[in-house]
């Protein structure tokens, strides 16, 4: 394949389900070597088996993105197996929707640990390698909730995704040249994200909202589009949502 994807080594966090899983499957079908990070390693191994049985190359590494050491080990493992890393997809995320009055401080902290620090841990692990290689590509998964505040209920989640977009734009400005940075901002996409809240009423409301959700493969195709561009083209941001979604 000469699609500018088949030569790439792609590391994906949150790869055990949803957007990460769909992206791994899609990129592997395009010939990319994929390195899959998530906490649920049995699900990762099952996905690796599926990809390899279809003729692809994949590696699973248990990874909690809240640990800088584990994310560094994910990047190191990719280099040990495949010799380099061309793309890091910072996809792992948590969406715990609840009104501010519920003061779910633990969930607020968890969202910042995963959605913001998880991305920064990815940057910390991959940026020195990208510098050394003379190239690389960060793809950070944000949300339409990082463009417009999703309230009531999603105020803190939106804050984390606004942060992802700010980090990504600053990163693009600081390291651009041979290193590309892309933000992917999806709307309602069918994944496990909608199950992240402990607030029952919010979960029920999300269930109704997500009836319009588009497949995770929609995001996988957007990620592939950003990767397959020539090295001098940086797709800075892709926003995609169901046609029915009004925000």
Secondary structure, 3 states (H helix, E strand, C coil): CCCCCCCCEEEEECCCCHHHHHHHHHHHHCCCEEEEEECCHHHHHHHHHHHHHCCCEEEEEECCCCCHHHHHHHHHHHHHHHCCCCEEEECCCCCCCCCHHHCCHHHHHHHHHHHHHHHHHHHHHHHHHHHHHCCEEEEEECCHHHCCCCCCCCHHHHHHHHHHHHHHHHHHHHHCCCEEEEEEEECCECCHHHHCCCCHHHHHHHHHHHHHCECHHHHHHHHHHHHHCCCCCCCCEEEECCCCCCC
